[in-house]
Amino acid sequence: MPLRTKHAMKPMNTGEESVLTKVCRTDGGARHVTLIDPAKQSPEVAAQRAMVAVECGSSMIFVGGSTDTPDTVVHATCVAVQEALELRMFAASQDPESDESAWDIPVVLFPGGAHALSPAADAITFMMLMNSTKRAFLVGEQVRGAPYLHQFGVEALPTGYVVCAPGGRVGEVGAAELILEDDVELVRAYALCAKMYGFSLLYLEAGSGAETPVHPALIREAAQVDGLTLIVGGGLRTPESVRAAVDAGARWVVTGTVTEDASSLDELRERLTALVAACGA
Ligand code: 1GP
């Protein structure tokens, strides 16, 4: 597999921020992640969508989602997105009016398992599905994937992943004991547990395409636990729902379906502009 290229034009040095440092930054407002599921479009279309997302102010690209996508497809998508970012970054570097750093956007694996990895990614949400009842999602896939990630040099972002109602397909496949909207003590316990494990990120997930997003009461409770960067996703389609998640304490909001089902790049631009503005970034 080819090695990643995006940062090849910049000398790597010890002063360069890690992806984890960028992700856990506490200054500024909440930020937006665009999730690209490699199973849902060609790598070329994925790259076009990702470029629109960055133009609209999305600050990170997640690649992943479906549980059965082979790594060749995941890799082709990561490469296409990285190459597109590299081209934009190069173009910006030639234009005194443009800000090159606006294209320094992390491409991060959001894997359904150890089969969905790529050396072309900058980092991976290295997740424990904390409320799964299956060993595979607690530690099994992670043990399978760790040697590959080590070999690839893909940075791990230690992430506690907690699936909340309604949970969708990830709740079913991951055999999760869903957190219900009034389980505030339980979500607090998961957040404390994530912190005690040393995770940097806590991701509250309602499931892709969920009819209702994670309840703000759960986000608010988890946000009380300091030392974790809170990511919220699943079912966020409107600026109002994004605003509610941010007001409750989300530092990152993830949207995927709004990108997949946009009928054109123009429609995608319109949707993402509104959602990113609702983050207050
Ligand atoms: C799924 O949280 C993400 O893992 C995104 O969900 O597709 O509902 O935006 P949506």
Boltz pocket constraint, residues with backbone or C-beta under 6 A from the ligand:
constraints:
  - pocket:
      binder: B
      contacts: [[A, 35], [A, 65], [A, 205], [A, 206], [A, 207], [A, 208], [A, 209], [A, 210], [A, 232], [A, 233], [A, 234], [A, 235], [A, 236], [A, 254], [A, 255], [A, 256], [A, 257], [A, 258]]
      max_distance: 6.0
